[in-house]
Amino acid sequence: MKKTFYITYKIEARFIAAVEAESLEEAMKAAEGQYCDADFGEAEDIEGEAIIAEDKDGNFIWEK
C-alpha cells in the first residue's frame, strides 16, 4: 500500500525589484512593496530582507 510522504526543500534564491524613486529610502519602500506582492508559486514560509541597492549602472549604493 502506498503512503503519502511530504518532503520539504530549503530553497535559496534572490529577488530583484527594479523601482524608480527620488531617494534610496523611497526606493527601499517601493521594493518592499514589490517583494510583498511577488508570486513565489508554491513556496511557503518565505522570509527575505534587502541586502543590496544599486544604481542603473550596477554600482552599489547600499549593502547590508
C-alpha positions as CSV (number, residue, x, y, z in Angstrom):
1,M,0.0,0.0,0.0
2,K,1.4,3.4,-1.0
3,K,1.7,6.1,1.7
4,T,1.9,9.9,1.3
5,F,5.2,11.4,2.2
6,Y,5.9,15.2,2.5
7,I,9.4,16.2,1.6
8,T,10.5,19.7,2.4
9,Y,13.2,21.5,0.4
10,K,15.1,24.6,1.6
11,I,15.4,26.9,-1.3
12,E,17.8,29.9,-1.6
13,A,17.1,32.5,-4.2
14,R,17.3,36.2,-5.0
15,F,14.5,38.6,-5.9
16,I,15.4,41.8,-7.7
17,A,13.0,44.7,-7.6
18,A,13.5,47.4,-10.2
19,V,12.0,50.6,-8.9
20,E,12.1,54.3,-9.8
21,A,12.4,56.7,-6.8
22,E,13.8,60.1,-5.8
23,S,15.8,58.7,-2.8
24,L,17.2,55.4,-1.5
25,E,14.6,55.4,1.3
26,E,11.7,55.8,-1.2
27,A,13.3,53.1,-3.4
28,M,13.6,50.7,-0.5
29,K,9.9,51.2,0.4
30,A,8.8,50.6,-3.2
31,A,11.0,47.5,-3.4
32,E,9.5,46.1,-0.2
33,G,6.0,46.5,-1.8
34,Q,7.1,44.6,-4.9
35,Y,8.6,41.9,-2.8
36,C,5.5,41.5,-0.7
37,D,3.3,41.3,-3.8
38,A,5.6,38.8,-5.7
39,D,4.3,35.4,-6.6
40,F,6.7,32.7,-5.4
41,G,4.5,29.9,-6.7
42,E,4.1,27.0,-4.2
43,A,6.8,28.2,-1.9
44,E,5.7,28.7,1.7
45,D,7.0,30.5,4.8
46,I,9.0,32.9,2.7
47,E,11.4,35.1,4.6
48,G,13.5,37.8,3.0
49,E,15.4,41.0,3.5
50,A,17.0,43.7,1.4
51,I,20.7,43.0,1.0
52,I,21.9,45.3,-1.8
53,A,20.8,48.5,-3.5
54,E,22.5,49.6,-6.8
55,D,22.1,52.2,-9.4
56,K,21.3,51.6,-13.1
57,D,25.0,51.1,-13.9
58,G,25.3,48.3,-11.3
59,N,27.2,50.4,-8.7
60,F,26.4,49.5,-5.1
61,I,24.9,52.4,-3.2
62,W,23.9,50.4,-0.2
63,E,24.8,47.0,1.2
64,K,23.7,45.2,4.3
